[in-house]
Amino acid sequence: MKPPIKVTVTGSTGQIGYSLLFKIANGEMFGKDQPIDLMMLGVYPGAGAARVGLAMELEDCAYSQLNSLASTTDLDEGFGDANWIIMLGSSPRKKGMERIDLLRQNGRMFASQGRSIDKNAAQDAKILVVGNPCNTNALIAMSNAARIPRERWFALTRLDENRAKAQLAKKAGVKAGDVKNMCVWGNHSNTQFPDFTNATICGKPVSEFIRDENWLENDFIKIVRNRGSAIIEERGASSAASAASAVVDTVHSIIFPTPKGDWHSVGVCSDGSYGIEEGLICSMPIISDGKNWSIDKSLKINNFARSQIDASVEELRNERDMFNSLVF
């Protein structure tokens, strides 16, 4: 039996958390042979009763993989010895709020959490930021946690990749599993670029299945970029189950070997690859051997893709500059 790993989830009582925690506790995320010490770290005021009820449900599932279950609102206790940290909690953008106001509000939260992670998390801690704006929230936390190497910080863009695959499959009349080599570049925002130019369908270029170049360069990109808003419009709430599924997919992309010839989208700290400024948390194509991950540097970038990537990276620079102008 493997020794347990501690997994801390912030904002666990939100909609994503309600879907995600059961996937962690039942072995779907880390494997059926991996015991889990699950910590629910409260970041939302007044959510204590919800955490108690959620803990009761997790207990009632009687998962054999769930070694222990705890809940706290204390950052140092919550992050203490954590091997994986999933940061779901963030302050939502409210009506009339400017982006700098959102960054200021989240900046305080993620700066303090970053400092606590720096002091208390396990030596091998890995951190996945989900709460939006996730790329810059990850950058803020990372900037306040000098002890944790940059290659252990991640931001969620796999949901965008999954959405892009589903839309290409729908248009081509194939299964989503037939779409590979999809990278979503840049920021998790409406500037992101779902890269159909490098994607494949049934092992062949997308253009062999979808010959409508105008649809690919316009409608397809807009659908993927606006999918979250479309879901809110229809169901009256943001994506939850699909986001939780994408969190699991992301962790798998990091800890399990990547299928040969494929890659996956994760927001990582740029090393300057593809001309993306070093130090930004930018969605890029990654591969893993099951122990270490790296940026796949084999993709060819045409002029259209270059312009789309550059626009999203510019937004990330602007967010970084806004963050740097604030004091926490």
C-alpha positions as CSV (number, residue, x, y, z in Angstrom):
1,M,0.0,0.0,0.0
2,K,1.3,3.4,-0.9
3,P,1.7,6.0,1.9
4,P,-1.1,8.6,1.9
5,I,-0.8,11.9,0.2
6,K,-2.4,15.1,1.5
7,V,-4.6,16.9,-0.9
8,T,-5.9,20.3,0.1
9,V,-8.8,21.9,-1.7
10,T,-9.7,25.6,-1.2
11,G,-13.2,26.8,-1.8
12,S,-14.4,23.2,-1.5
13,T,-18.1,24.1,-0.8
14,G,-18.5,25.7,-4.2
15,Q,-20.2,24.0,-7.1
16,I,-16.9,22.7,-8.6
17,G,-15.8,21.5,-5.2
18,Y,-19.0,19.5,-4.7
19,S,-18.2,17.6,-7.9
20,L,-14.5,17.4,-7.4
21,L,-14.1,16.2,-3.9
22,F,-15.8,12.9,-4.6
23,K,-13.5,12.3,-7.6
24,I,-10.5,12.8,-5.3
25,A,-11.8,10.7,-2.5
26,N,-12.8,7.7,-4.7
27,G,-9.4,7.4,-6.4
28,E,-10.4,8.8,-9.8
29,M,-7.8,11.6,-9.6
30,F,-4.7,9.9,-8.1
31,G,-5.5,6.2,-8.7
32,K,-7.4,3.5,-6.8
33,D,-4.2,2.4,-5.0
34,Q,-3.4,5.8,-3.6
35,P,-4.7,6.6,-0.1
36,I,-5.8,10.3,0.4
37,D,-5.7,12.6,3.4
38,L,-8.3,15.1,2.2
39,M,-8.3,18.6,3.7
40,M,-11.1,21.1,3.0
41,L,-9.8,24.6,3.5
42,G,-12.5,27.2,3.9
43,V,-12.0,30.6,2.2
44,Y,-15.7,31.7,1.9
45,P,-17.2,33.3,5.1
46,G,-20.2,31.5,6.5
47,A,-19.5,28.2,4.7
48,G,-18.7,26.2,7.8
49,A,-22.1,24.3,7.9
50,A,-21.7,23.5,4.2
51,R,-18.3,22.0,4.8
52,V,-19.7,19.9,7.7
53,G,-22.5,18.6,5.4
54,L,-20.0,17.8,2.6
55,A,-17.8,15.9,5.0
56,M,-20.8,13.9,6.2
57,E,-21.6,13.0,2.6
58,L,-17.9,12.0,1.9
59,E,-18.0,9.8,5.0
60,D,-21.2,8.2,3.9
61,C,-19.6,7.1,0.6
62,A,-17.2,4.9,2.6
63,Y,-14.5,5.2,0.0
64,S,-11.6,2.8,0.8
65,Q,-9.1,5.4,-0.7
66,L,-10.1,8.1,1.8
67,N,-7.6,7.7,4.6
68,S,-8.6,10.8,6.5
69,L,-10.9,13.8,6.1
70,A,-10.5,17.2,7.8
71,S,-11.7,20.8,7.5
72,T,-10.2,24.1,8.6
73,T,-10.3,27.8,7.9
74,D,-6.7,28.3,9.1
75,L,-4.3,28.6,6.1
76,D,-1.2,27.3,7.8
77,E,-3.1,24.2,9.1
78,G,-4.8,23.7,5.7
79,F,-1.6,23.9,3.7
80,G,0.5,22.1,6.2
81,D,2.4,19.2,4.6
82,A,0.1,19.3,1.6
83,N,1.4,17.3,-1.4
84,W,-1.2,18.6,-3.8
85,I,-3.2,21.9,-3.5
86,I,-6.2,22.5,-5.7
87,M,-7.2,26.2,-5.4
88,L,-10.8,26.5,-6.3
89,G,-11.7,29.5,-4.2
90,S,-11.5,33.0,-5.7
91,S,-13.5,36.3,-5.6
92,P,-16.0,36.5,-8.5
93,R,-16.2,39.5,-10.7
94,K,-19.3,41.5,-9.8
95,K,-21.3,43.9,-11.8
96,G,-19.5,47.1,-12.5
97,M,-16.2,45.8,-11.3
98,E,-13.1,46.7,-13.4
99,R,-10.5,44.0,-14.0
100,I,-8.0,45.8,-11.8
101,D,-10.6,45.7,-8.9
102,L,-10.9,41.9,-9.5
103,L,-7.1,41.5,-9.4
104,R,-6.9,43.6,-6.3
105,Q,-9.5,41.5,-4.5
106,N,-8.0,38.2,-5.6
107,G,-4.5,39.5,-5.2
108,R,-4.9,39.8,-1.4
109,M,-6.3,36.3,-1.2
110,F,-3.7,34.6,-3.3
111,A,-0.8,36.5,-2.0
112,S,-1.6,35.4,1.6
113,Q,-2.3,31.9,0.5
114,G,1.0,31.8,-1.4
115,R,2.9,32.9,1.7
116,S,1.2,30.2,3.7
117,I,2.0,27.6,1.1
118,D,5.6,28.7,1.1
119,K,5.9,28.2,4.8
120,N,3.8,25.1,5.3
121,A,3.4,22.9,2.2
122,A,5.3,19.7,1.7
123,Q,8.7,19.8,-0.1
124,D,7.1,18.1,-3.2
125,A,4.0,20.3,-3.2
126,K,2.3,20.9,-6.5
127,I,-0.4,23.6,-6.9
128,L,-3.2,23.8,-9.5
129,V,-5.1,27.1,-9.5
130,V,-8.7,27.0,-10.8
131,G,-10.3,30.1,-9.4
132,N,-10.4,32.9,-12.0
133,P,-8.5,34.8,-13.3
134,C,-6.6,31.5,-12.8
135,N,-3.4,32.4,-14.8
136,T,-2.7,35.6,-12.9
137,N,-4.0,34.2,-9.6
138,A,-1.4,31.5,-10.0
139,L,1.3,34.1,-10.8
140,I,0.4,36.1,-7.6
141,A,0.5,33.0,-5.4
142,M,3.7,31.8,-7.0
143,S,5.3,35.2,-6.5
144,N,4.7,34.9,-2.8
145,A,6.1,31.3,-2.5
146,A,9.8,31.5,-3.4
147,R,10.5,28.0,-1.8
148,I,8.1,26.2,-4.2
149,P,9.8,25.8,-7.7
150,R,8.1,27.4,-10.6
151,E,7.5,24.1,-12.4
152,R,5.1,23.0,-9.6
153,W,2.6,25.8,-10.3
154,F,-0.3,25.2,-12.8
155,A,-3.4,27.0,-14.0
156,L,-6.5,25.2,-15.3
157,T,-7.0,25.5,-19.1
158,R,-7.9,21.8,-19.8
159,L,-11.6,22.7,-19.7
160,D,-11.0,24.9,-22.7
161,E,-9.1,22.1,-24.4
162,N,-11.9,19.7,-23.8
163,R,-14.5,22.2,-25.0
164,A,-12.4,22.7,-28.2
165,K,-12.1,19.0,-28.8
166,A,-15.9,18.5,-28.4
167,Q,-16.7,21.3,-30.9
168,L,-14.3,20.0,-33.5
169,A,-15.7,16.5,-33.1
170,K,-19.3,17.7,-33.4
171,K,-18.5,19.6,-36.6
172,A,-16.6,16.7,-38.1
173,G,-19.1,14.1,-37.1
174,V,-16.7,12.0,-35.0
175,K,-16.2,11.2,-31.3
176,A,-14.4,13.6,-29.0
177,G,-11.8,11.0,-28.3
178,D,-10.9,11.1,-32.0
179,V,-9.6,14.6,-31.6
180,K,-5.9,14.9,-30.4
181,N,-3.1,17.4,-30.3
182,M,-5.3,20.2,-29.2
183,C,-3.5,23.0,-27.4
184,V,-5.3,26.1,-26.0
185,W,-2.7,28.9,-25.8
186,G,-2.6,31.9,-23.6
187,N,-4.9,33.2,-20.9
188,H,-8.0,31.4,-19.6
189,S,-10.2,34.3,-20.9
190,N,-11.9,35.4,-24.1
191,T,-8.4,35.9,-25.7
192,Q,-7.5,32.2,-25.5
193,F,-6.5,30.5,-28.7
194,P,-7.8,26.9,-29.3
195,D,-5.2,25.8,-31.8
196,F,-6.9,23.9,-34.6
197,T,-3.8,24.4,-36.8
198,N,-1.9,21.7,-34.9
199,A,-4.9,19.5,-33.8
200,T,-5.7,16.2,-35.5
201,I,-8.8,14.2,-36.1
202,C,-8.4,10.5,-36.4
203,G,-4.7,11.1,-36.8
204,K,-5.1,13.6,-39.7
205,P,-5.0,17.4,-39.9
206,V,-8.3,19.1,-38.9
207,S,-8.5,20.6,-42.4
208,E,-9.0,17.2,-44.0
209,F,-12.3,16.8,-42.0
210,I,-13.4,20.5,-41.7
211,R,-12.8,22.4,-44.9
212,D,-14.6,25.5,-43.8
213,E,-11.7,27.8,-42.9
214,N,-13.9,30.7,-42.0
215,W,-15.7,28.5,-39.4
216,L,-12.4,27.4,-37.9
217,E,-10.9,30.9,-37.7
218,N,-14.1,32.6,-36.5
219,D,-17.1,30.6,-35.2
220,F,-15.1,27.8,-33.7
221,I,-12.9,30.1,-31.7
222,K,-15.8,32.3,-30.5
223,I,-17.8,29.2,-29.4
224,V,-14.9,27.9,-27.3
225,R,-14.1,31.4,-25.8
226,N,-17.7,32.1,-24.9
227,R,-18.7,28.6,-23.8
228,G,-18.6,29.4,-20.1
229,S,-20.9,32.4,-20.6
230,A,-23.3,30.3,-22.8
231,I,-23.5,27.7,-20.0
232,I,-24.3,30.4,-17.4
233,E,-27.0,31.8,-19.7
234,E,-28.7,28.4,-20.1
235,R,-28.4,26.9,-16.6
236,G,-28.1,30.0,-14.5
237,A,-24.8,28.9,-13.0
238,S,-21.2,28.5,-14.1
239,S,-19.6,25.2,-15.3
240,A,-19.1,22.8,-12.4
241,A,-19.1,19.1,-13.3
242,S,-17.1,19.8,-16.6
243,A,-14.6,22.0,-14.6
244,A,-14.2,19.2,-12.0
245,S,-13.6,16.7,-14.8
246,A,-11.0,19.0,-16.3
247,V,-9.2,19.3,-13.0
248,V,-8.9,15.5,-12.9
249,D,-7.7,15.5,-16.5
250,T,-5.1,18.1,-15.7
251,V,-3.6,16.2,-12.8
252,H,-3.5,13.1,-14.9
253,S,-1.6,15.0,-17.6
254,I,1.0,15.9,-15.0
255,I,1.4,12.6,-13.0
256,F,0.8,10.0,-15.7
257,P,2.7,9.5,-19.0
258,T,1.3,11.4,-22.0
259,P,0.2,9.1,-24.8
260,K,2.9,9.0,-27.5
261,G,2.5,11.9,-30.1
262,D,-0.1,13.8,-28.0
263,W,0.1,16.8,-25.7
264,H,-2.3,18.6,-23.3
265,S,-3.0,22.2,-22.3
266,V,-1.9,23.5,-18.9
267,G,-1.1,27.0,-17.7
268,V,2.5,26.8,-16.7
269,C,5.3,29.2,-16.0
270,S,6.8,30.1,-19.4
271,D,10.5,29.4,-20.0
272,G,10.5,31.6,-23.1
273,S,9.4,28.8,-25.4
274,Y,7.5,29.9,-28.5
275,G,8.5,33.5,-27.9
276,I,6.2,33.7,-24.8
277,E,7.7,36.0,-22.2
278,E,9.5,34.1,-19.4
279,G,7.7,34.1,-16.1
280,L,4.2,34.5,-17.3
281,I,1.7,31.7,-16.4
282,C,0.6,30.9,-19.9
283,S,-1.3,27.9,-21.3
284,M,1.0,25.8,-23.4
285,P,1.3,22.2,-24.7
286,I,2.9,19.9,-22.1
287,I,4.0,16.3,-22.1
288,S,4.9,14.1,-19.1
289,D,6.8,10.9,-18.6
290,G,4.9,10.2,-15.4
291,K,7.6,11.8,-13.2
292,N,8.4,15.1,-14.8
293,W,6.6,17.3,-17.3
294,S,8.0,19.5,-20.0
295,I,6.8,21.9,-22.7
296,D,6.4,20.2,-26.0
297,K,8.4,22.3,-28.4
298,S,7.6,20.5,-31.6
299,L,4.5,22.5,-32.6
300,K,4.6,24.6,-35.8
301,I,3.1,28.1,-35.4
302,N,1.7,29.7,-38.5
303,N,1.0,33.5,-38.9
304,F,-2.6,33.2,-37.9
305,A,-1.8,31.2,-34.8
306,R,1.1,33.6,-34.0
307,S,-1.3,36.6,-34.0
308,Q,-3.8,34.9,-31.8
309,I,-1.2,33.7,-29.3
310,D,0.5,37.1,-29.1
311,A,-2.8,38.8,-28.4
312,S,-3.5,36.5,-25.4
313,V,0.0,36.8,-24.1
314,E,-0.3,40.6,-24.3
315,E,-3.4,40.3,-22.0
316,L,-1.3,38.2,-19.6
317,R,1.4,40.9,-19.6
318,N,-1.2,43.6,-18.8
319,E,-2.6,41.6,-15.9
320,R,0.9,41.0,-14.6
321,D,1.6,44.7,-14.8
322,M,-1.6,45.6,-13.0
323,F,-0.8,43.0,-10.3
324,N,2.7,44.5,-10.0
325,S,1.2,48.0,-9.5
326,L,-0.7,46.8,-6.5
327,V,0.6,46.4,-2.9
328,F,-0.6,43.5,-0.8
